Amino acid sequence: MATQLQSSRLRRTAQWADVRRRGMGMWAYTLNRVTGIGLLVYLYLHLVVLSMLAGGPDMWDPFVNLARSPLFLALDVILIAGWLIHGLNGIRVTLTGLGFGTRSQKSLFVGLMLIAGIGTVVMGIMVFGS
Amino acid sequence: MTLEVALKVFRYKAGQPARYDTFRVRVPHTASVLDAIEAAWAQHDRSLTFRHACHHASCGSCAMRIDGREKLPCITPVRDVWRGRGDLRIEPLRNFPIVSDLVVDVSGFFQRMSTSGMVITRTAESYLPVAAGAADGRPRDARSVTLPEGVARVNRFENCIECGICISACPTMAASDKFMGPAALAGIYRARLEAPDEAESTRLLGFADGEHGVWRCHSGWECTEACPQGVDPAGAIMLLRRDLVKHRIRKLFGR
């Protein structure tokens, strides 16, 4: 047989993040990965930030002031959106993965993402209003 | 009434770098994409390689990507996928080795299907309302169909024409060559519906288990989305997972 051409593993794996001309399931799939990676990065940063406590008030207090800035509050809202999207989509994945709602996975996704959207708005109001 | 369409076709010949060639062809308004590709072959370049046979979505051999989506060009009208301007991109299926132009090597796919150890039969055809028509030619009402004893619902997984579209659309398949893939797993689910006894059913379930079986799927649902035959491979994978969980819980309690 003639020499066969096949894309590199890296290029093929990049399809995980390519949602162009894909269905809703793929959007959910990619969204779960993006939020999952985001939450993992946040967890690491959170532990780094907590380690600043060991430096005493001189190190901690300036950070607290920074954390109250509008930019940080906006990042908090993005974090909340990430938690909600990942957690609620996780419920959908668990349900369909156990054979429940396999025929309505799209509506399940839309419904749960609506809840995530409403939750993010409510929490955003609470974060900026506090 | 005719359409003049520009096909931007992926080209690859062994030992040469891959490229895209653009062919302008005039086809009837009702033409399929396969008709347009055949026109490009006949009018412009006889070295253009593509695979086809039946021209009516029975053989699955012509599967390819049209404007980025996996489709059967034989049943895809040009007017449905071409926006009237620009090029219509024609590419081979993803996740298969490319042999030449639009032809991919599907041997691994068929080996995977056969190593599942099953033969997909159509013995349940008469129970299936979608395909089975009444004598007057009109489709039967699904609710009036009597299913075999013990079968609550029949999903026509045997509708699979083994075109490989689900393999190309699957994002997990892109990352793992060892994954059994949607078609083989849907086939296992279908074969279990007609398993003669519990032992055979359990044996088939064993095929679907393992890190390269149903657990490798990451629920992208692209196989179900892309399937031209309405097979629901992702649904089958989820139902196999449910059965595996049940099976393991029963084993845990010694039943």
Boltz contact constraints between the chains, C-beta under 6 A:
constraints:
  - contact:
      token1: [A, 2]
      token2: [B, 14]
      max_distance: 6.0
  - contact:
      token1: [A, 2]
      token2: [B, 99]
      max_distance: 6.0
  - contact:
      token1: [A, 3]
      token2: [B, 14]
      max_distance: 6.0
  - contact:
      token1: [A, 4]
      token2: [B, 97]
      max_distance: 6.0
  - contact:
      token1: [A, 4]
      token2: [B, 99]
      max_distance: 6.0
  - contact:
      token1: [A, 4]
      token2: [B, 105]
      max_distance: 6.0
  - contact:
      token1: [A, 5]
      token2: [B, 12]
      max_distance: 6.0
  - contact:
      token1: [A, 5]
      token2: [B, 98]
      max_distance: 6.0
  - contact:
      token1: [A, 6]
      token2: [B, 97]
      max_distance: 6.0
  - contact:
      token1: [A, 12]
      token2: [B, 174]
      max_distance: 6.0
  - contact:
      token1: [A, 13]
      token2: [B, 175]
      max_distance: 6.0
  - contact:
      token1: [A, 15]
      token2: [B, 171]
      max_distance: 6.0
  - contact:
      token1: [A, 15]
      token2: [B, 174]
      max_distance: 6.0
  - contact:
      token1: [A, 16]
      token2: [B, 171]
      max_distance: 6.0
  - contact:
      token1: [A, 21]
      token2: [B, 68]
      max_distance: 6.0
  - contact:
      token1: [A, 21]
      token2: [B, 69]
      max_distance: 6.0
  - contact:
      token1: [A, 23]
      token2: [B, 225]
      max_distance: 6.0
  - contact:
      token1: [A, 25]
      token2: [B, 220]
      max_distance: 6.0
  - contact:
      token1: [A, 25]
      token2: [B, 221]
      max_distance: 6.0
  - contact:
      token1: [A, 26]
      token2: [B, 220]
      max_distance: 6.0
  - contact:
      token1: [A, 26]
      token2: [B, 222]
      max_distance: 6.0
  - contact:
      token1: [A, 29]
      token2: [B, 220]
      max_distance: 6.0
  - contact:
      token1: [A, 93]
      token2: [B, 219]
      max_distance: 6.0
  - contact:
      token1: [A, 96]
      token2: [B, 238]
      max_distance: 6.0
  - contact:
      token1: [A, 97]
      token2: [B, 238]
      max_distance: 6.0
  - contact:
      token1: [A, 97]
      token2: [B, 241]
      max_distance: 6.0
  - contact:
      token1: [A, 98]
      token2: [B, 242]
      max_distance: 6.0
  - contact:
      token1: [A, 99]
      token2: [B, 238]
      max_distance: 6.0
  - contact:
      token1: [A, 99]
      token2: [B, 239]
      max_distance: 6.0
  - contact:
      token1: [A, 99]
      token2: [B, 242]
      max_distance: 6.0
  - contact:
      token1: [A, 102]
      token2: [B, 235]
      max_distance: 6.0
  - contact:
      token1: [A, 102]
      token2: [B, 238]
      max_distance: 6.0
